[in-house]
Amino acid sequence: MSLFNRQLIQTELQKIWGYQDFRYPQAEIIDSFLTGKDVLIVMPTGGGKSICFQLPALLQTGLTLIVSPLVALMENQVNQLQQKNLPAALIHSELSREQKKQTLQAITRQKLRLVYLSPETLLSPSIWEIISQPQIKINGLVLDEAHCLVQWGTTFRPAYTRLGIVRPSLLKHKPPGTKMAIAAFTATADPLTQKTITQQLQLDRPEVFLINPYRANLNLQVKTIWTPRGRKQQVLKFIGARKNQAGLVYVRSRRDSEELTQWLRSIGYAVQAYHAGLPTQARRTIEQDWLTGKIQFTVCTSAFGMGIDKSDVRWIVHFHAPELLSEYMQEVGRGGRDGKPADALTLISEPTGWFNPEDKQRSQFFTQKLEKQYLQAKQLIKQIPSQGEINAIARQFSGGDLALSLLYSEGLVRWQDPFTYQKQSTSLKLNRSDLQQQAWQKQRHAFLQTKQCRWQFLLAAFGFSSEAKGFSCGHCDNCLRV
């Protein structure tokens, strides 16, 4: 970055956000984005990632599209930008028709610099019709929480797998020589996830920024539970020792969230269940009640946390261990963002599953669900035309868009553009994603059972091999046990 550019950008940083200087690698990421390079950034939560794409977007003429998984995440960032009178907006399904109309008109008139939207909204015909117009200048695409592409693309949000075709499809409509950079941000991505993100987004020789995820103030603990009753007793003991301290209890399903909340209420806790099945307003109310301290904690699924900024979370409990280690890192990372100590406890069934079979049964349920999806995909590829419209397949076959997404991840179909597919092969060998899922499950199991320093294990698992050598945090349960 030239001295002039650095001074200009630093002046804007100070003027808009009040910061005197950048934290590494903010300036380097901004430089890459401004020069049109693709970037992949793995940066722990609280590292200041939003400035890395908001500032270059504001410095350029034209539009930057930020693809974000949750409305709460979009609202949080857009509200902050709009309070500073900056040209940013969001589009999602919960907006009124008039609000959407105003935002679309602002895009058409090129009055905005940042527009936040979900993958599904980006790929809706009404949005696509506008952003694909030749005169609408688009500088770049930003995928926030990029790990969702890997975790959700073949499970329940298939639009994620079509994001890689967005840039080449848009460029067909733009003037020759148009550049459009892609930046993918995530707090956690192991080497396999990084590779998948790079491939599926069709990143072109991306500059990769990997920031060490170690948090010296985050104390990790895994405890073996021998009975279902014992699991509940451990939660009560842990929370009881942390009265009036903000925390979160994570469970694996909506039903688990409701049932555990009901039990905690029956013994006097003022607590709310939070999951994606709740009405939007109910979720917003729970978020605000937790943020303002009206409730000490919530019993939630993985739907809770992204985009909700609370610095003084002192504890995280995984009542059930998450399926993936990247999910675990995302969720425990919500503790201690103010730099003060925070405790993260994960409860697991005893190894045999004889006395406490609930974890084994839960894991089998999710495995069987995945197998069912593979079976549907195998059936679908026999029935669909060699090419056609994705939405037509989704209407004709239950779960058709999800099955197509799975077939895409296996290389059996390709996207011609965001709305049409073409078969690639008649082979029915669906196993690559299954093997990937098995590898992640094996890694997660190894972490839960390891006797080594837990942070050392995580550093190695997320690609920081040299940092992991001989590392000992001194404050996880295994280090304290030595």
Sequence and secondary structure as in RCSB ss.txt:
>XXXX:A:sequence
MSLFNRQLIQTELQKIWGYQDFRYPQAEIIDSFLTGKDVLIVMPTGGGKSICFQLPALLQTGLTLIVSPLVALME
NQVNQLQQKNLPAALIHSELSREQKKQTLQAITRQKLRLVYLSPETLLSPSIWEIISQPQIKINGLVLDEAHCLV
QWGTTFRPAYTRLGIVRPSLLKHKPPGTKMAIAAFTATADPLTQKTITQQLQLDRPEVFLINPYRANLNLQVKTI
WTPRGRKQQVLKFIGARKNQAGLVYVRSRRDSEELTQWLRSIGYAVQAYHAGLPTQARRTIEQDWLTGKIQFTVC
TSAFGMGIDKSDVRWIVHFHAPELLSEYMQEVGRGGRDGKPADALTLISEPTGWFNPEDKQRSQFFTQKLEKQYL
QAKQLIKQIPSQGEINAIARQFSGGDLALSLLYSEGLVRWQDPFTYQKQSTSLKLNRSDLQQQAWQKQRHAFLQT
KQCRWQFLLAAFGFSSEAKGFSCGHCDNCLRV
>XXXX:A:secstr
  HHHHHHHHHHHHHHH  SS  TTHHHHHHHHHTT  EEEE  TTS HHHHHHHHHHHSSSEEEEE S HHHHH
HHHHHHHHTT SEEEE TTS HHHHHHHHHHHHTT  SEEEE HHHHTSHHHHHHHTSTTS EEEEEESSTHHHH
HHTTTT GGGGGGGGHHHHHHTTS TT   EEEEEES   HHHHHHHHHHTT SS EEEE     TTEEEEEEEE
SSHHHHHHHHHHHHHTTTT  EEEE SSHHHHHHHHHHHHHTT   EEE TTS HHHHHHHHHHHHTTSSSEEEE
 TTSSTT   TT  EEEESS  SSHHHHHHHHTTS TTSS EEEEEEEE TTSSS THHHHHHHHHHHHHHHHHH
HHHHHHHHS SEEEHHHHHHHSTTHHHHHHHHHHTTSEEEEETTEEEE        HHHHHHHHHHHHHHHHHH 
 S HHHHHHHHTT HHHHTT   S SHHHHH 
